Amino acid sequence: MFTFVGSIPDKDDLIDKIEKAGGSVVTTLSKKVTHVITTYEDVTKAKLPQKLTNAMKQKLPILDPHFIGTYSL
């Protein structure tokens, strides 16, 4: 289960790819989420988005949207 943090380019296309591969996308961070997708810019902000901070505390894998966009799911 994936969630997005921040401003993701081509988000709808990424959601389609994830869902076509059998994954699911949710808007909130819960214990069911297994991966977070965000940009380098969001990770390097002086003040991280709360959702990203919580994901890091849970030690969730953080993926760049280009990984999903170019990887053949």
C-alpha positions in Angstrom: 0.0 0.0 0.0 1.4 3.4 -1.1 0.8 7.0 -0.1 2.1 10.2 -1.6 3.7 13.1 0.3 4.0 16.6 -1.3 3.6 17.8 -4.8 4.1 14.8 -7.1 4.3 15.3 -10.9 2.1 13.0 -12.9 0.5 11.6 -9.8 -2.5 10.2 -11.6 -0.3 8.2 -14.0 1.7 6.8 -11.1 -1.6 5.8 -9.3 -2.7 4.0 -12.5 0.7 2.1 -12.7 0.5 1.1 -9.1 -3.1 -0.1 -9.3 -2.5 -2.0 -12.6 0.3 -3.9 -10.8 -2.1 -4.9 -8.0 -1.1 -2.2 -5.5 -3.2 0.3 -3.8 -2.9 4.0 -3.0 -4.3 5.8 0.1 -4.2 9.4 1.1 -3.5 9.0 4.8 -0.6 7.3 6.6 -1.7 4.3 8.5 -0.1 1.1 9.7 -1.2 -0.6 6.4 1.0 1.7 4.3 4.2 -0.1 3.1 5.8 2.6 0.9 5.9 6.4 0.7 6.4 8.3 -2.6 7.8 11.8 -2.4 10.3 14.0 -4.2 13.9 14.8 -3.2 12.7 18.4 -2.7 10.3 17.4 0.0 12.8 15.2 1.8 15.4 18.0 1.9 13.1 20.8 3.1 14.1 22.5 6.3 10.7 21.7 7.7 9.5 18.2 6.7 5.8 17.6 6.1 4.3 15.9 9.1 3.3 12.9 7.0 6.8 12.4 5.9 8.2 12.8 9.5 5.8 10.1 10.7 6.7 7.8 7.8 10.4 8.1 8.7 9.6 7.3 12.3 7.9 4.1 11.1 11.0 3.4 9.0 8.9 3.1 5.8 10.7 2.9 2.5 10.6 6.3 0.7 10.6 6.1 -3.0 11.2 8.8 -5.6 8.3 9.1 -8.1 10.7 8.5 -11.0 11.3 5.0 -9.6 7.6 4.1 -10.0 7.4 6.0 -13.3 10.3 4.2 -14.9 10.2 0.8 -13.2 8.1 -1.8 -15.0 5.7 -3.0 -12.4 
